[in-house]
Amino acid sequence: MIETDRLTLRDLALSDFDAVHEYASDPLVTRYTSFGPNSIEETGEFLARSTEAILAAPRRVYTFAVVERATSRLIGSCGLQSCDSTDQHFAFGYCFNRNFWRQGFGKEAAGAVVQFGFERLNAHRLWAHVFAGNMASVRILEGLAFRQEGLALQSLYLRNSWHDILSFAQLRSEYRRRKP
């Protein structure tokens, strides 16, 4: 479990279905994601994979429920997934219920997961792919001192069209330099 000023990040549970499905089935929320809008079955499969990953040894996937402490409401998810055999290179992502956008929760949760990745998992590198046009996500990553590494034009075919994808990353050495 990870705690910030306003949030608790904990492992997802099957009992989180309703809150997860609320945002994962929302076309506005998922317009900049590689999933969704989810069907009931797709949300169930996501939660099954996320809860199974908790038991893996070594654990390679960390998907956290983001819970607003003041209300105990699950408002999104955030996580890391190991990308190679070193278990020091992780893909990084987050998704939030739109009722909680523009309140700083995304940056707060993402910052906590970045800290978890570098300080507790001993990650060497974290990276994220962002749909071009998703300026809210770009601002979060830039605010956490991620570097934009590139733009892959029309590199993802999804929902019957091609999408441009921005790549962002941060190394542990960069994280340490910026940390107070």
C-alpha positions as CSV (number, residue, x, y, z in Angstrom):
1,M,0.0,0.0,0.0
2,I,1.2,3.5,-0.8
3,E,-0.2,6.7,0.8
4,T,0.0,10.3,-0.3
5,D,-1.6,13.4,1.1
6,R,-5.0,12.6,-0.4
7,L,-4.7,9.1,-1.8
8,T,-4.2,5.5,-0.9
9,L,-2.9,3.2,-3.6
10,R,-3.6,-0.5,-3.0
11,D,-3.8,-3.6,-5.0
12,L,-6.9,-3.9,-7.1
13,A,-9.5,-6.5,-5.9
14,L,-12.4,-8.3,-7.7
15,S,-14.7,-6.3,-5.4
16,D,-13.6,-3.1,-7.2
17,F,-15.6,-4.0,-10.3
18,D,-18.3,-1.3,-10.1
19,A,-15.9,1.6,-9.7
20,V,-13.4,0.3,-12.3
21,H,-16.1,-0.4,-14.8
22,E,-17.5,3.1,-14.3
23,Y,-14.4,4.7,-15.8
24,A,-13.2,1.8,-18.0
25,S,-16.5,1.8,-19.9
26,D,-16.7,5.5,-20.4
27,P,-15.9,6.5,-24.0
28,L,-14.5,9.9,-22.9
29,V,-12.1,8.4,-20.4
30,T,-10.9,5.7,-22.8
31,R,-10.5,7.8,-25.9
32,Y,-6.8,8.0,-25.1
33,T,-6.3,4.5,-23.9
34,S,-5.4,1.2,-25.6
35,F,-8.4,-0.4,-24.1
36,G,-12.1,0.3,-23.9
37,P,-14.7,1.4,-23.7
38,N,-14.9,-1.9,-21.8
39,S,-17.7,-4.4,-21.8
40,I,-18.6,-6.0,-18.5
41,E,-16.6,-9.0,-19.6
42,E,-13.5,-7.0,-20.4
43,T,-13.5,-5.2,-17.0
44,G,-13.9,-8.6,-15.3
45,E,-11.0,-10.0,-17.3
46,F,-8.8,-7.0,-16.4
47,L,-9.6,-7.4,-12.7
48,A,-8.9,-11.1,-12.9
49,R,-5.5,-10.5,-14.5
50,S,-4.7,-7.8,-12.0
51,T,-5.5,-9.9,-9.0
52,E,-3.7,-12.9,-10.4
53,A,-0.6,-10.8,-10.9
54,I,-0.4,-10.2,-7.2
55,L,0.5,-13.8,-6.5
56,A,3.2,-14.1,-9.2
57,A,6.7,-14.8,-8.1
58,P,8.5,-12.7,-9.0
59,R,5.8,-10.1,-9.3
60,R,6.0,-8.3,-12.6
61,V,2.8,-6.4,-12.7
62,Y,1.6,-3.8,-10.1
63,T,-1.9,-2.4,-10.8
64,F,-3.0,-0.2,-8.0
65,A,-6.5,1.0,-7.1
66,V,-6.3,4.8,-6.5
67,V,-8.6,5.6,-3.6
68,E,-9.4,9.1,-2.4
69,R,-8.8,9.0,1.3
70,A,-11.4,11.6,2.3
71,T,-14.3,9.6,0.7
72,S,-12.8,6.0,0.4
73,R,-13.9,6.1,-3.2
74,L,-11.9,4.3,-5.9
75,I,-11.2,7.1,-8.5
76,G,-8.8,5.4,-10.9
77,S,-5.9,3.0,-11.3
78,C,-2.2,3.4,-11.8
79,G,0.5,0.9,-12.3
80,L,3.8,-0.6,-13.6
81,Q,4.5,-3.6,-15.7
82,S,8.0,-5.2,-16.1
83,C,9.1,-5.1,-19.7
84,D,12.1,-7.4,-19.8
85,S,14.0,-10.1,-17.9
86,T,15.9,-7.6,-15.8
87,D,12.7,-6.6,-13.9
88,Q,14.2,-3.1,-13.8
89,H,12.5,-1.7,-16.9
90,F,8.8,-0.9,-16.5
91,A,5.9,0.4,-18.5
92,F,3.9,3.0,-16.6
93,G,0.3,4.1,-16.9
94,Y,-2.8,5.5,-15.2
95,C,-6.5,6.1,-15.8
96,F,-9.0,8.1,-13.8
97,N,-12.8,8.5,-13.5
98,R,-13.5,11.8,-15.3
99,N,-15.3,13.1,-12.2
100,F,-11.9,13.4,-10.7
101,W,-10.0,15.1,-13.5
102,R,-8.3,18.5,-13.1
103,Q,-7.9,18.1,-9.3
104,G,-4.3,17.0,-9.3
105,F,-5.1,13.4,-8.4
106,G,-3.4,12.1,-11.6
107,K,-0.1,13.8,-10.8
108,E,-0.2,12.8,-7.2
109,A,-0.9,9.1,-7.9
110,A,1.6,9.0,-10.8
111,G,4.3,10.6,-8.7
112,A,3.7,8.0,-5.9
113,V,4.0,5.1,-8.4
114,V,7.2,6.6,-9.9
115,Q,8.7,6.8,-6.4
116,F,7.6,3.2,-5.8
117,G,9.2,2.1,-9.0
118,F,12.5,3.7,-8.5
119,E,12.8,3.4,-4.7
120,R,11.1,0.1,-3.9
121,L,11.4,-1.9,-7.1
122,N,14.8,-0.5,-7.9
123,A,13.7,0.3,-11.5
124,H,16.4,1.4,-13.9
125,R,13.9,3.0,-16.4
126,L,10.2,3.8,-16.5
127,W,8.4,4.7,-19.7
128,A,4.9,5.6,-20.9
129,H,3.2,5.8,-24.2
130,V,0.7,8.7,-24.7
131,F,-1.7,9.3,-27.5
132,A,-0.8,12.5,-29.3
133,G,-3.4,15.0,-28.2
134,N,-3.7,13.8,-24.7
135,M,-2.3,17.0,-23.2
136,A,-3.4,16.2,-19.6
137,S,-1.2,13.1,-19.6
138,V,1.7,15.0,-21.2
139,R,1.5,17.6,-18.5
140,I,1.5,14.9,-15.8
141,L,4.6,13.3,-17.3
142,E,6.4,16.5,-17.9
143,G,5.6,17.6,-14.3
144,L,7.3,14.5,-13.1
145,A,10.3,15.3,-15.2
146,F,9.8,12.6,-17.8
147,R,11.6,13.2,-21.1
148,Q,9.7,13.0,-24.4
149,E,11.8,10.5,-26.4
150,G,9.9,10.5,-29.6
151,L,6.7,10.5,-31.7
152,A,5.7,7.4,-33.6
153,L,3.4,8.5,-36.4
154,Q,0.4,6.3,-37.0
155,S,1.9,3.5,-35.0
156,L,-1.2,2.1,-33.2
157,Y,-4.3,0.9,-35.0
158,L,-7.2,1.0,-32.6
159,R,-10.9,1.6,-32.9
160,N,-10.7,1.6,-36.8
161,S,-8.1,4.3,-37.1
162,W,-4.3,4.9,-36.8
163,H,-3.0,6.9,-33.8
164,D,0.2,8.9,-33.3
165,I,2.0,7.9,-30.0
166,L,4.4,9.9,-27.9
167,S,7.0,8.1,-25.9
168,F,8.2,9.4,-22.5
169,A,10.8,8.0,-20.1
170,Q,12.8,8.6,-17.0
171,L,15.9,6.9,-15.7
172,R,16.6,6.2,-12.1
173,S,19.7,8.5,-12.4
174,E,17.4,11.3,-13.6
175,Y,14.9,10.7,-10.8
176,R,17.7,10.9,-8.2
177,R,19.0,14.2,-9.6
178,R,15.6,15.9,-9.4
179,K,14.6,14.4,-6.0
180,P,15.0,17.0,-3.2
